[in-house]
Amino acid sequence: MKNLKAIILAAGEGSRMKSKKPKVLHEILNKSMVDYVIETAKGCGAEEVCVVVGHKAEMVKEGIKAEGVSFALQAEQKGTGHAVMMAGDFIDENSDMMILYGDTPLITGETLAKLVEVHREEGHGVTVVSSKVADPTGYGRIMRNDAGSFMRIVEHKDASDVERLINEINTGIYIFNGKDLKDSLGKLNNNNAQGEYYLTDCLELILKAGKKVEAVIAKDADEFFGVNSRVQLAEAAKIMKNRINRKHMENGVTLVDPENTYIGSDVVIGRDTVILPGCVIEGKTVIGEDCEIGPNSRLTDTKLGDGVTFQSSTAIESEIGSETTVGPFAYIRPNCHIGNKVKVGDFVEVKNSNIGDGTKIPHLAYIGDTDAGEKINFGCGSIMVNYDGKKKHRTVVEDGVFVGCNVNLVAPVTVKKGSYIAAGSTITKDVPEEVLAVARAKQTVIEGWVEKRK
């Protein structure tokens, strides 16, 4: 959307969170609240986004993962109007300016885009977003005249008993004409009991200047839910979780128990995939079609092909090919590339490794810093000994190798294709093609040894 910019207010401490971390950095489904708001602003067409920071400003800047964001500093918190003043250089007189909050993660880009459309079509100097709620206690009330047009906003503490009966409240989200915003900010004062500059006063100033000011009622009050405590964070997370889960189910994914399934907002899942209870799927994870995930699995920034079975296991920052089975109780650590039709069985850990198509690692193995080819069999207890106390080294196991039970491959070492490693061997030298390598002591039987011990 052309000529649209967004200012996100994120300078407050959030003392009710009782946290060492700034409020806006608290996460819902592995993403900070302020990152949700930034993405929403961009999603509705904002060409530029400025975040106003204050409390622990550097921590907030470092904690924001979204790219292409500028910052303004509100060193002292002197009200919402003052916060927007601090972003004065960002305000463009030829653009519309959205004012958003870093602690309202549930707002959607579709809603904001519609509000911008109304704002422009009706030529408002400012459009305030309102909502009707069952309990308006604590919110500013929208005052309308007999014709239903906007008159002013009355804060709860200043409202009369009659005015407090009004259930249309100010969400605190605005869309300003850039020039009108700049002009009204220049006229703001802090002649009030709190000594603060209120952004709501800009509406009255714009109205007095003969410009149109209107309140547009948003359909879904949940979108404007502000988070000020850990309890409210959990409430917002539940709303977000239900929203995301519904989207996936409507797109052809089966969630056996949506109440106990946690999927991040950036996750992509293919049709006819089944997600069993207790799963946590987060980050940029992509799951193909016809997969079965869970129960109690965790996938973070991981890509799965089609037809994968992933049981009660964890994978982080890795890729898993089609028709591969993982688990139960497997751990795929970062930077793994696992091929098609691979078996990664129970109590197997794979780290920083490449596993070729058709290879089997059935159980109780550690495959670290390894380049493994196709159709390899790793026996129970296979260990890639990759660390010498100072450096990590790589192991290469070529196609068709059979690794027996309880084998140690001490890196750096290469096992050439088609070879067999005898059970119980510790391999420290390269193994040529199509041989049997045995590296274990000859069994010795000592007669009478037990009797002597007695």
ZAMARGU-4260 file (C-alpha; in steps of 0.2 Angstrom, whole numbers, plus 5000, padded with zeros to 4 digits):
<rodrens>
0) 5000/5000/5000 | 5008/5016/4994 | 5011/5031/5006 | 5008/5021/5022 | 5020/5021/5036
5) 5019/5014/5054 | 5025/5020/5071 | 5025/5006/5084 | 5026/5012/5102 | 5037/5000/5113
10) 5045/5011/5126 | 5036/5006/5141 | 5043/4995/5155 | 5028/4984/5158 | 5031/4983/5177
15) 5016/4971/5179 | 5025/4958/5169 | 5038/4957/5184 | 5052/4953/5172 | 5070/4958/5168
20) 5065/4958/5150 | 5055/4972/5142 | 5037/4968/5140 | 5036/4969/5121 | 5050/4955/5120
25) 5039/4942/5129 | 5035/4928/5117 | 5019/4920/5110 | 5023/4904/5101 | 5041/4907/5100
30) 5039/4925/5093 | 5040/4941/5102 | 5024/4952/5103 | 5033/4967/5095 | 5038/4956/5080
35) 5020/4951/5077 | 5015/4969/5077 | 5030/4973/5065 | 5025/4959/5053 | 5007/4964/5054
40) 5011/4982/5049 | 5021/4977/5034 | 5008/4964/5030 | 4995/4978/5028 | 5006/4988/5016
45) 5016/4999/5027 | 5032/5003/5017 | 5042/5009/5032 | 5041/5004/5051 | 5048/5014/5066
50) 5048/5007/5083 | 5049/5019/5097 | 5060/5012/5111 | 5064/5018/5129 | 5065/5006/5143
55) 5080/4995/5140 | 5081/5002/5122 | 5096/4992/5117 | 5089/4975/5123 | 5073/4979/5113
60) 5083/4983/5097 | 5093/4967/5099 | 5078/4957/5102 | 5068/4962/5087 | 5071/4949/5073
65) 5061/4958/5059 | 5072/4967/5047 | 5071/4984/5039 | 5065/4993/5055 | 5071/5010/5061
70) 5071/5016/5079 | 5067/5032/5089 | 5071/5034/5107 | 5059/5040/5120 | 5072/5042/5135
75) 5058/5048/5147 | 5040/5041/5146 | 5029/5057/5145 | 5014/5050/5137 | 5009/5043/5120
80) 5009/5060/5112 | 5027/5062/5118 | 5032/5045/5111 | 5025/5049/5094 | 5034/5066/5095
85) 5051/5057/5097 | 5048/5049/5080 | 5045/5066/5072 | 5058/5064/5059 | 5050/5048/5053
90) 5033/5057/5050 | 5030/5060/5032 | 5017/5074/5028 | 5013/5065/5011 | 5009/5048/5019
95) 4996/5041/5031 | 5004/5036/5048 | 4998/5021/5058 | 5000/5021/5076 | 5002/5004/5084
100) 5007/4996/5100 | 5021/4983/5103 | 5010/4974/5116 | 4995/4971/5105 | 5001/4955/5095
105) 4984/4949/5089 | 4980/4963/5077 | 4979/4957/5059 | 4985/4965/5043 | 4968/4962/5035
110) 4959/4972/5048 | 4972/4987/5047 | 4971/4987/5028 | 4952/4989/5028 | 4954/5003/5041
115) 4966/5012/5030 | 4954/5010/5015 | 4940/5018/5025 | 4952/5032/5031 | 4957/5036/5013
120) 4940/5034/5005 | 4931/5046/5017 | 4946/5058/5018 | 4948/5058/5037 | 4962/5068/5045
125) 4963/5054/5058 | 4953/5038/5060 | 4953/5030/5077 | 4950/5012/5079 | 4936/5007/5091
130) 4929/4991/5098 | 4913/4986/5108 | 4917/4976/5123 | 4907/4968/5137 | 4917/4976/5150
135) 4924/4993/5146 | 4931/4997/5163 | 4948/5006/5162 | 4946/5011/5143 | 4943/5028/5135
140) 4925/5029/5129 | 4921/5035/5111 | 4908/5050/5112 | 4897/5052/5097 | 4884/5065/5093
145) 4866/5062/5090 | 4870/5059/5071 | 4882/5045/5077 | 4898/5055/5072 | 4914/5055/5083
150) 4915/5070/5095 | 4929/5065/5107 | 4937/5052/5118 | 4934/5053/5137 | 4946/5043/5148
155) 4938/5031/5161 | 4944/5041/5176 | 4936/5057/5169 | 4920/5049/5163 | 4903/5052/5171
160) 4892/5038/5177 | 4882/5039/5161 | 4897/5040/5150 | 4904/5024/5159 | 4889/5015/5152
165) 4896/5017/5135 | 4904/5001/5129 | 4913/5008/5113 | 4931/5010/5118 | 4946/5017/5111
170) 4959/5004/5106 | 4973/5016/5105 | 4976/5012/5087 | 4975/5027/5074 | 4978/5031/5056
175) 4983/5049/5054 | 4985/5060/5039 | 5004/5064/5040 | 5002/5083/5039 | 4988/5083/5051
180) 4998/5072/5063 | 5013/5084/5062 | 5003/5100/5064 | 4993/5093/5079 | 5009/5086/5088
185) 5016/5104/5087 | 5001/5111/5097 | 5001/5097/5110 | 5003/5102/5128 | 5005/5093/5145
190) 4993/5104/5155 | 4986/5089/5165 | 4987/5081/5181 | 5000/5068/5175 | 5010/5081/5166
195) 5010/5070/5150 | 5007/5073/5132 | 4991/5063/5126 | 4990/5057/5108 | 4971/5058/5111
200) 4972/5077/5112 | 4978/5077/5094 | 4960/5071/5088 | 4952/5086/5096 | 4965/5098/5088
205) 4962/5090/5071 | 4943/5091/5073 | 4945/5110/5078 | 4955/5113/5063 | 4940/5108/5052
210) 4946/5091/5047 | 4936/5075/5048 | 4939/5063/5063 | 4930/5047/5064 | 4930/5031/5074
215) 4928/5015/5065 | 4922/5000/5075 | 4932/4984/5072 | 4923/4968/5071 | 4934/4957/5082
220) 4938/4965/5099 | 4951/4951/5102 | 4963/4959/5089 | 4965/4974/5100 | 4969/4964/5116
225) 4983/4972/5125 | 4995/4962/5135 | 5001/4969/5152 | 5004/4954/5163 | 5009/4936/5162
230) 4991/4931/5164 | 4986/4942/5149 | 5001/4935/5139 | 4994/4917/5142 | 4977/4923/5136
235) 4983/4931/5121 | 4993/4915/5117 | 4978/4905/5118 | 4969/4916/5106 | 4984/4916/5094
240) 4985/4897/5095 | 4967/4894/5091 | 4968/4906/5076 | 4983/4897/5069 | 4976/4880/5072
245) 4960/4884/5064 | 4969/4890/5048 | 4979/4874/5046 | 4963/4863/5049 | 4954/4874/5036
250) 4968/4871/5024 | 4967/4852/5025 | 4978/4847/5040 | 4971/4836/5054 | 4975/4841/5072
255) 4969/4827/5083 | 4969/4838/5098 | 4970/4857/5094 | 4969/4862/5112 | 4986/4853/5115
260) 4995/4858/5098 | 5006/4873/5097 | 5010/4879/5080 | 5020/4895/5076 | 5013/4909/5064
265) 5026/4906/5051 | 5024/4887/5050 | 5019/4879/5033 | 5010/4862/5034 | 5004/4851/5019
270) 4988/4843/5016 | 4983/4827/5024 | 4997/4828/5037 | 4991/4823/5054 | 4997/4832/5070
275) 4995/4821/5086 | 4993/4829/5103 | 5007/4838/5113 | 5017/4844/5097 | 5027/4861/5097
280) 5030/4866/5079 | 5039/4883/5078 | 5050/4895/5068 | 5051/4893/5049 | 5046/4875/5049
285) 5039/4867/5033 | 5030/4850/5034 | 5026/4841/5018 | 5010/4832/5014 | 5004/4815/5021
290) 5016/4816/5036 | 5012/4810/5054 | 5020/4821/5068 | 5019/4816/5086 | 5014/4814/5099
295) 5024/4826/5110 | 5037/4831/5096 | 5046/4847/5094 | 5051/4854/5077 | 5060/4871/5076
300) 5066/4879/5059 | 5065/4861/5051 | 5060/4856/5034 | 5051/4839/5031 | 5047/4831/5015
305) 5031/4821/5011 | 5026/4806/5020 | 5037/4808/5035 | 5033/4799/5051 | 5041/4809/5066
310) 5037/4801/5083 | 5040/4809/5100 | 5056/4817/5094 | 5065/4834/5092 | 5073/4842/5077
315) 5081/4859/5076 | 5087/4868/5060 | 5088/4853/5049 | 5081/4845/5033 | 5072/4828/5033
320) 5068/4819/5016 | 5052/4811/5011 | 5046/4794/5018 | 5059/4795/5032 | 5054/4789/5049
325) 5061/4797/5065 | 5059/4791/5083 | 5053/4788/5095 | 5065/4798/5106 | 5077/4804/5093
330) 5086/4820/5093 | 5090/4829/5077 | 5102/4843/5081 | 5106/4858/5070 | 5113/4857/5052
335) 5108/4839/5048 | 5102/4834/5030 | 5094/4818/5031 | 5089/4809/5015 | 5073/4800/5008
340) 5067/4783/5016 | 5080/4784/5030 | 5076/4777/5047 | 5082/4787/5062 | 5076/4776/5077
345) 5074/4777/5095 | 5087/4785/5106 | 5097/4791/5091 | 5106/4808/5091 | 5112/4816/5074
350) 5122/4832/5074 | 5129/4842/5059 | 5128/4827/5048 | 5123/4822/5030 | 5113/4805/5029
355) 5110/4798/5012 | 5094/4790/5005 | 5089/4773/5012 | 5102/4773/5027 | 5096/4765/5043
360) 5101/4770/5061 | 5089/4760/5071 | 5093/4763/5089 | 5105/4769/5102 | 5118/4778/5091
365) 5127/4795/5090 | 5130/4801/5072 | 5140/4818/5074 | 5150/4828/5061 | 5147/4814/5048
370) 5145/4812/5030 | 5136/4796/5027 | 5131/4789/5010 | 5116/4779/5004 | 5110/4762/5011
375) 5121/4761/5026 | 5117/4751/5041 | 5122/4758/5058 | 5121/4744/5071 | 5115/4747/5089
380) 5128/4757/5099 | 5137/4765/5084 | 5147/4780/5090 | 5155/4793/5079 | 5170/4799/5090
385) 5171/4816/5083 | 5180/4826/5097 | 5198/4824/5102 | 5196/4837/5117 | 5201/4852/5106
390) 5194/4850/5089 | 5179/4842/5080 | 5183/4830/5066 | 5172/4823/5052 | 5169/4805/5048
395) 5165/4799/5031 | 5155/4782/5028 | 5152/4778/5010 | 5138/4769/5002 | 5133/4752/5007
400) 5143/4750/5022 | 5138/4739/5036 | 5143/4745/5054 | 5141/4732/5067 | 5135/4734/5085
405) 5145/4744/5097 | 5157/4751/5085 | 5167/4767/5087 | 5173/4776/5072 | 5187/4788/5078
410) 5187/4804/5067 | 5195/4809/5056 | 5192/4792/5047 | 5184/4786/5031 | 5176/4770/5028
415) 5175/4766/5009 | 5159/4759/5001 | 5153/4741/5003 | 5164/4737/5018 | 5159/4729/5034
420) 5165/4734/5052 | 5164/4720/5064 | 5154/4722/5080 | 5164/4729/5095 | 5177/4737/5084
425) 5186/4754/5087 | 5191/4760/5070 | 5205/4773/5070 | 5212/4771/5052 | 5203/4772/5035
430) 5195/4756/5029 | 5196/4752/5010 | 5182/4746/4999 | 5173/4729/5002 | 5183/4722/5016
435) 5179/4716/5034 | 5188/4727/5047 | 5190/4720/5064 | 5198/4730/5078 | 5196/4721/5094
440) 5206/4710/5106 | 5206/4692/5104 | 5194/4683/5117 | 5204/4675/5131 | 5197/4662/5143
445) 5206/4661/5160 | 5202/4645/5169 | 5201/4645/5188 | 5201/4664/5189 | 5184/4664/5198
450) 5189/4651/5211 | 5205/4661/5215 | 5194/4676/5219 | 5183/4667/5231
</rodrens>
